[in-house]
């Protein structure tokens, strides 16, 4: 029986330094009898020399298009836009199953080439919970940016955050935040909504790592339904609640216009301003690493951060965590009739039939 061949393609999305397979993950696959190919990458947080010494094969960036047909192509973000037929099995976040822009063209390429898609977003367990997610580090990074923005507000820096770049590791980020907080007389109070979830726990851990006062809200505190005027009394509000149905908004412009508002930074980690279920209808657009802050209120300044790829701020830790979650399931690729794979391929077949 031939070895299962995992081919890690280089990410091509600008500034995406994360990876689905760390050097430690690659070594674990090899020990389990897999064949592993690693593409050279100019932007991965794990440079090529970290894979040296492992029994992996190295390939030029983008050469997956000519990989053996039996190779399973592993990545994180979207494939480069093109028109050629896709003949391989692919594992990555395709963003095609909710009829996002370009979904028909992408799935048509799979259908024409006979390839298949195992979408990372839809690899779920028996409880329909995703088996691997970046949520913890989204919350951690979002709360970190909120603290940094708040400290800059105290210095009357406008906007509170300029263009962002990633950090080499978590400690570098914590050191910068500690130094920024030490320059002021006060420290912010943080309210985290959805505190017991993946992203919420990351936000809470960030606050505790900096010895900040953190108010942890979850189902018990929010079951009466919003709006919640109490949000105004925190300096920072971090929304980590994933909404999949209509609910009363958590906060409104009327509440934000109250004179006693202490709130000056909002981070929407859940970040869904375009959906009908948006619990923060006070904004209608995401922000970016290039332009992180959106000014909501000029008087008694209030700024909002809504970046939809927050874990990219800490590509090392977020990649290590994600790979560790995913690895046990990659190891089951020796039998794709088991585990998360049958449901994933059934969903792919259902979506391609809709073309």
N, C-alpha and C positions, 0 to 999 in steps of 0.2 A: 504494500500500500504506500503510495507516494505521500510525502509530507504536505501538510497544509501550508500554503505560501502566503504570508502577510507582507504586503508591499506598502510601506509608509510613504505617502507622497508629500512633497514639500508644500506648505501653505503658500498661497499666492495673494490672499487678501492683504492689502497694505497694512503694515504695523501689527499683523497677527503673529505673535511670537509663541503662542501656545502650540502644543502638539498632543496627539492622541496616544502616543507611545513614547515613553521616556526610555533612557538607556536601561534602567532597571526592569522595565516592562519587557523590553526586547530580550533581555537576558532570560527572563522567566519563560517566555515563549520558546526560546531556543532549547532550554533545559527540558521543556515538555515535548520536544521533538518537532517543532515548527521550523520552517524555513522563513527567514526574515530578510527583507531588503529595505534599506534606508536610503531615501533620496537625499542628496546634498541640499542644504537649505541655507540661504543667506540671512534669514531672519529668525529662525528658531532660537528659543532661549537655550536649547541644548545644542551646542556646537558639535560639529561632526566628530571632533577628536574624542568626545565623550562616548561615542559608540565604537571607537577603536579598541581593539583587544577583545571585542565580542565576535562571535562567529556569525556575523551578519555580512550580507553583501551590500556594497555601496553602488549607487546609481546616480546619474546626473539629474538635476532638478527638472521635473516635468516629463521624465522618461517613462512614467507609468503608462502612457498611451501605447507604448510598444512592449509592455510587460506580457509575459506568457498569459494566455487566456485564463488559465486556472488560478492565477494570482488574485487574491482578494485585496482590493485597493482601500487602504485605510487613511482617513483624513479627518479634519474637523469642519472646516468651513467650505463654502461653495467651490465648485469646480470653475476653472476659467471658462468664460463664455466662448462657445464655439458651436460648430454644427456637426462634427463628425460623430458617427454612431458609437455608442458605448457598449462594449462587448464584455466588460468585466462585472463581477460583483463588487459593489462599492459600499463602504460604511462611512457615513459622514452626516452632518446636518445639512439636508438638501433644501429645506424651506420651500417645499413644493406641494405639500399635501393639503394646505389651506388655500390653494389657488392663488398663491403669491405671484408676483410679477415673473413671467417667464416659465411658469410651471409646466405649461403644455409643451413648450419646446424641449425642456429638459427630459420629461418623461417620454416624449416621442423618440428622443435619441436612445434611451434605454430600450424602448420597444423595438426600434429598428435594428439595434445591434444585438439584441438577445441578452443584454446585461440585466442585472438586478440591483435593487437598492435596499439596503438595510439602514433605514434612517435612524440616527442616534436618538432623535427626539422621541421616537416611538418604540424604542427597546424598553419594554415594561415587564414587571413581574406579574404574579397572579393577582395582585391587588391593583393592577394597572398603574403602578407607581414606577417612574423611570428608574432604571437600574444604575444609571450614572448621570450626574448633574454637576454643574458648576455653581449651584446656588449659594453654598457657604461662602465662597470667595467673592461672589457678587455682593453679598451683604457686607462682608468685611471691607471690601474696597469702597463700596458706596458710603459706608459710615466714615471711613478714613477721609474720603474727599470732602464730606460734610464738615468734619472737624477742621480740616485745612482751610476750607472756605470760610468757616466761622472765625478762625484766628485772623485771616486776612481782612475780614469785615471790621474787626476791632481796630485795625490799622488804617481803616478807610481806603483800602485797596479796591479799585473798581476796574473790571469785574473781579469778583472774589477769587476766581481761578482763571489763569491763562492756559494756553495749550498744554496738554498733559503728555507725558511720556511714561513708559513702564518703569517699574523698579526692579532691580536685580533680585531682590528677595524681600520677604516680609519685614525683616529686621531693619533694613534700610528705610522703609516707609515709616515704621514705628519710631525710629530715631529722629526723622524729620518732624513728625508730629509732636513728639516729646519736646523737641527744641522750640517749635512754634508755640506750644502751650506755655512753656516756661517764660516766654517773653511778655506774657500778659498777666494781669492781676487776677483774672477770673477764669473759670473753666465752664464749658457749656453743659447743660442738661440735655440728654438725648432721650427721645421717646421712640421706641421701636415697636411698630405694629406688625404682628405676625412673628412675634419673638421666638416661638417654639418651632418654627419651620426651619428649613435648610438655610435660606438666606438670612432669616431673622436671627438665628443663632450665631451666624458670622458677624452680623452687626453688633450684637450684644457682646461677643468676645472682643471685638475691637474696642468698644467703650470700656470694658473691664481691664483690658491690657493697658489703657491709659489712665486708669483709676478715675474715670468719669462717672457722674451720676447717670444711671440709665433706668428708664421706666419701661418695663416689659409688659406689653399688651398682647393678648392673644384672644382666643374665642370667648373666654369668660368675660373679658373687659369690653368686648365689642358686640356681644350678642344682642344688646338693646337696639343696635343700628345707629348709623350716623345721621347727621353730621356730629362731630365731636369737638365741642368748643375747647375741651381740655388740651387739645393739640397746641393751642395758642400759648400755653404756659411753658412749654419746653422751648429751648433755644434751637434745637435741631429735631426734625421729624423724619424718620426713616420708614418708608412704606415697603414692607416685604410680603404683603398679602397678595396671593395669586387668586384673582377673581374669575370665575367662569359662569356667572349669572348676574342679573341685574340686582344691585343693592343701592340703598341710599348713599350718597357721596360721603366720604370721610371728612372732607373739608370743603368749604365754599368761600366765594369771594366776600360774602357778607361777614363771615366769621373773621377772615383775614383783615378786613377793614376796621376791626375793633381797635380802639385806642390803646388798650392794655396788652396788645399782642407782644409777647417776648420772642416768638418764633422768627428766625431770620434765615434759616436754611432748610429746604426740603430736599430729600433725596428719594426719588421714586425708583427703587430697585426693581420692582415689578414691571415698570416702564411699558405701559400699553396705552398711550394717549390716543391711538387711532381706533381703538375698539369701542364698542357700545357699552362695555362693562367697566370702563375706566372709572375707578373710585375717586380720582382726583381730577375733576372736570375743570380745573383752574388753568390747564395748559393743553396745547394741541400739537406739540412737536417734541421730538427727542432732541437731546443735546449730544455733543460729540466730544471726543478727546481734543479736537482742535478748538471748539467753542463749548466748554463744559457747562457754563452757567446761563440760565435764562432769568432775566430780571422780571419779577412778577409785580413788585410794588416798589416804587421809587421812594415814597414817603414811608418812614420806618422800614427801611430796606428789607426786602425779602427776595431771595434768589433760589432757584430750583435747578437740581441736577437730575437728568434723566437719560443716562447713557445705557444703551442696550447691550454692551459688551464689557461690562465692568471687570470681569475676571481677567481681562487682558492687562489690567494695571499690575497684576502680580502673576506673570505667566509661568514662573517656576513652580510656585506652590499650587496654583490652580491646575497645572498640567499633571503634577505628581499625584494630586488628590484624584483627579478625574481618571487617570490611567489606572490607579489602584482599584477604583470602583469598576472600571470596564474590564479589567484584565481577566477576572474569573469567568466572564462570559466569552471573551475572545478564546479562552482555552477550550471552550465547548464547540468551537467551529469544526472540530474533527467529526462532529455529527450534527448537521444543521436541522435534523428532524427533532432535536431536543432543545430545551431551554427557551430563550427569547426569540430564536430565529424563525420558527414556523409562523408565529403571529406577525412578525415583521414582513415576511415575504407575502403572506396573505393580504396584508394591507397594501403592499406594493402592487400586487396583481389587481386588487380592487380599484386602485387609483388609475392604473394604466388602462383598464377597461373603460374608464370614464372619458377617455380621450375622444 
